């Protein structure tokens, strides 16, 4: 019920999770209409339920083209309501194999693959839609 009243603080950012561009666009439009001036797409959750089970969160780092499509649709829907609304992305430094993501195993790996994964993800996603910030979650 509080969510439907919009944020009491204009600096509050609503974080969304998912992998379907259409659903994320609809959720972004609803949130913007309720007064959220900032929306963040979660591409950093390492939870096995989210990353492996739902193939979202950190698993999305292996699918930057899909994330770019999600962000494009989210941007379009947000702009139709408030062109000044801000869109950002939270992501991790990188994941070795997001489809079977295991935080302990990933933490023990070297940095080269993680760096390249993060670089590629940021390059593609950072140019998508109205993305103004990429938040790195180590």
C-alpha positions in Angstrom: 0.0 0.0 0.0 2.9 2.4 0.8 4.4 1.7 -2.6 1.2 2.7 -4.3 1.4 6.1 -2.6 4.7 6.8 -4.2 8.0 7.7 -2.4 7.9 10.1 0.5 11.5 11.0 -0.4 12.2 12.0 -4.0 15.7 10.4 -3.7 14.2 6.9 -3.2 15.0 4.6 -6.0 12.8 1.6 -6.8 14.8 -1.5 -7.7 13.2 -4.0 -10.2 14.3 -7.5 -11.0 13.4 -9.7 -13.9 14.3 -10.7 -17.5 11.2 -10.0 -19.6 11.5 -6.6 -21.4 7.7 -6.1 -21.6 7.1 -6.9 -18.0 9.9 -4.6 -16.8 8.6 -1.8 -19.1 5.1 -2.1 -17.6 6.5 -2.1 -14.0 8.7 0.9 -14.8 5.7 2.8 -16.2 3.6 2.0 -13.2 6.5 3.0 -10.8 7.1 6.3 -12.7 3.3 7.1 -12.7 3.4 6.6 -8.9 6.1 9.2 -8.6 9.3 7.2 -8.5 11.9 9.5 -10.2 14.6 6.8 -10.2 14.4 3.1 -11.1 17.2 0.5 -10.9 17.4 -2.8 -12.7 19.0 -5.5 -10.5 21.6 -7.4 -12.5 23.6 -8.2 -9.4 21.7 -10.5 -7.0 23.8 -13.7 -6.5 21.0 -15.6 -4.7 20.7 -19.1 -6.2 16.9 -18.6 -6.2 17.2 -15.4 -8.3 20.3 -16.1 -10.4 19.9 -19.8 -11.1 16.2 -20.5 -10.5 14.8 -17.4 -12.3 17.8 -16.6 -14.5 17.7 -13.0 -13.4 19.9 -11.0 -11.0 23.6 -11.8 -11.5 22.7 -14.3 -14.2 21.8 -11.4 -16.5 25.5 -10.4 -16.7 25.9 -13.2 -19.2 23.2 -11.8 -21.4 24.0 -8.1 -21.9 22.0 -7.9 -25.1 18.9 -9.0 -23.3 19.6 -6.5 -20.5 20.0 -3.8 -23.2 16.5 -4.7 -24.7 15.0 -4.6 -21.2 16.6 -1.1 -20.6 15.4 0.2 -23.9 11.8 -0.8 -23.2 12.0 0.5 -19.6 13.4 3.8 -20.9 10.6 4.2 -23.5 7.9 3.5 -20.9 9.4 5.8 -18.3 9.9 8.6 -20.9 6.2 8.4 -21.8 5.3 9.4 -18.3 8.3 11.4 -17.0 11.2 12.2 -19.4 13.3 13.3 -16.4 13.1 9.9 -14.6 16.4 8.2 -14.0 17.3 4.6 -14.9 20.3 2.8 -13.5 21.7 -0.7 -13.3 23.2 -2.6 -10.4 25.6 -5.3 -11.4 28.5 -7.3 -10.0 32.2 -7.2 -10.9 31.6 -10.3 -13.0 30.5 -13.9 -12.8 32.2 -16.9 -14.2 29.1 -18.9 -15.1 25.9 -17.2 -14.2 23.7 -20.1 -15.3 25.0 -22.1 -12.4 26.1 -19.2 -10.2 27.8 -20.2 -6.9 29.0 -17.2 -4.9 31.7 -19.1 -3.0 33.1 -20.7 -6.2 32.9 -17.4 -8.1 34.7 -15.5 -5.3 37.6 -18.0 -5.5 38.2 -17.5 -9.2 40.8 -15.2 -10.8 40.0 -11.7 -11.9 40.7 -11.9 -15.6 37.4 -13.5 -16.6 35.5 -11.4 -14.2 37.1 -8.2 -15.5 36.3 -9.1 -19.1 32.8 -10.0 -18.3 32.2 -6.8 -16.4 33.9 -4.7 -19.1 31.7 -6.3 -21.9 28.5 -6.0 -19.8 29.2 -2.3 -19.0 30.1 -1.4 -22.6 26.8 -2.9 -24.0 24.5 -1.9 -21.1 25.9 1.5 -20.5 24.8 2.6 -24.0 21.2 1.3 -23.6 18.2 3.6 -23.2 18.5 6.3 -20.7 20.9 4.5 -18.3 22.7 7.2 -16.4 24.5 5.1 -13.8 26.0 1.7 -13.4 26.3 0.6 -9.8 29.0 -2.0 -9.2 28.2 -4.4 -6.3 31.4 -6.4 -5.4 
